[in-house]
Amino acid sequence: MTVPMKSASFLCLSAVLGLLATAAPAVAQSRNPDEAAARSSRPRVVIQPRRHRLSANARRECRARLVQEYRVSGTVIVPQMQCWWE
């Protein structure tokens, strides 16, 4: 009994896709559910000035911009941030 070429290629393709579908979720899942939650949550950072006391309404203002830096590999554009307390 001969199997037509289209049927044979369909069987091979479905077998490969079946193997990939069963293997991919096992790799993507972590062993510990708490580990995945810890990776996704970001820590809270509290910024306080060192030199002088500020009022309760004090805010930290920042200005960000892109500047050119000249490096051995060539000129690159990098972000710079300047912050102050108001």
BELJOTA-V816449 format. One record per pair of residues at least 6 apart in sequence whose ideal C-beta (glycine too) atoms are under 6 Angstrom apart, sorted by the first residue. I is the first residue (numbers start at 1). J is the second residue. D is the distance in whole Angstrom. If there is no record, write none. Layout:
I,J,D  I,J,D
//
This chain:
30,36,5  49,85,5  54,85,6  58,85,6  59,86,5  60,83,6  60,85,6  61,84,6  61,86,5  62,81,6  62,83,4  63,82,5  64,81,5  65,80,6  66,77,5  66,79,6  67,80,5  68,75,5  68,77,6  69,76,6  69,78,5
//
